[in-house]
Amino acid sequence: MALDVRIVTPRKVAWEGKADSVQAPGALGEFGVLPKHIPYLTTLVPGPVTVHTGEGKVRFTVGVGFAEAGPDRVTILTESCEAV
């Protein structure tokens, strides 16, 4: 089972795809999401986001925003996103 991941800025969808896991910088510290994760909503602080796909890692630097996770999806809404 894979996660459907979307990273969205005010201007565009910065990245969208399937992933095995996601790590992101939450307000209370870095958090990770795996398939079958419980519903989760948090604010984001500026920092690195790592998306683990079957083909390797995709890395981004994001600004402040929000992350919502569930059993089969992760949505990151952020003011900025740059590929690293």
C-alpha positions as CSV (number, residue, x, y, z in Angstrom):
1,M,0.0,0.0,0.0
2,A,1.4,3.4,-1.0
3,L,0.7,6.9,0.1
4,D,-0.8,9.5,-2.3
5,V,1.3,12.6,-1.6
6,R,0.6,16.2,-2.7
7,I,2.7,19.2,-1.9
8,V,0.8,22.4,-2.7
9,T,1.8,26.0,-2.7
10,P,-0.4,29.0,-3.5
11,R,0.9,29.0,-7.1
12,K,1.0,25.4,-8.0
13,V,1.2,21.7,-7.1
14,A,4.9,21.4,-6.4
15,W,4.9,17.6,-6.3
16,E,2.4,14.8,-6.6
17,G,3.0,11.1,-6.6
18,K,3.1,7.8,-4.7
19,A,5.4,7.2,-1.7
20,D,6.3,4.6,0.8
21,S,6.8,7.2,3.6
22,V,7.1,11.0,4.2
23,Q,9.2,13.0,6.7
24,A,8.4,16.6,7.5
25,P,9.1,19.4,10.0
26,G,6.1,19.8,12.3
27,A,5.7,22.5,14.9
28,L,6.4,20.0,17.7
29,G,9.3,18.3,15.8
30,E,10.0,16.2,12.8
31,F,7.3,13.6,12.1
32,G,7.0,10.6,9.7
33,V,4.0,9.1,7.9
34,L,3.7,5.5,6.8
35,P,0.8,3.8,5.2
36,K,-2.1,3.1,7.6
37,H,-1.2,6.2,9.6
38,I,-3.9,7.5,12.0
39,P,-5.5,10.8,10.9
40,Y,-3.2,13.6,11.8
41,L,-3.1,17.4,11.3
42,T,-0.2,19.7,12.2
43,T,1.4,23.0,11.4
44,L,4.7,23.0,9.6
45,V,7.8,25.0,10.3
46,P,10.4,25.8,7.6
47,G,12.6,22.9,6.9
48,P,13.2,19.7,4.9
49,V,10.6,17.3,3.6
50,T,11.8,13.9,2.4
51,V,9.5,11.7,0.3
52,H,10.6,8.1,0.1
53,T,9.5,6.5,-3.2
54,G,10.2,3.1,-4.7
55,E,12.8,4.8,-6.8
56,G,14.6,6.7,-4.1
57,K,14.3,9.9,-2.1
58,V,12.8,13.2,-3.3
59,R,13.8,16.1,-1.1
60,F,12.3,19.6,-0.7
61,T,12.6,22.6,1.5
62,V,9.3,24.0,2.6
63,G,8.1,27.1,4.3
64,V,5.4,27.4,7.0
65,G,2.2,25.7,6.4
66,F,0.0,22.7,7.3
67,A,0.2,18.9,6.8
68,E,-2.7,16.5,6.9
69,A,-2.1,12.7,6.9
70,G,-4.3,9.7,6.8
71,P,-4.1,6.0,6.2
72,D,-3.4,6.4,2.5
73,R,-2.5,10.1,1.8
74,V,-0.4,13.0,2.9
75,T,-1.2,16.6,1.9
76,I,1.2,19.4,2.6
77,L,0.0,23.0,2.1
78,T,2.9,25.4,2.3
79,E,3.8,29.0,1.4
80,S,6.9,27.8,-0.5
81,C,8.5,24.6,-1.8
82,E,11.9,24.2,-3.5
83,A,13.4,20.9,-4.7
84,V,16.8,20.2,-3.2
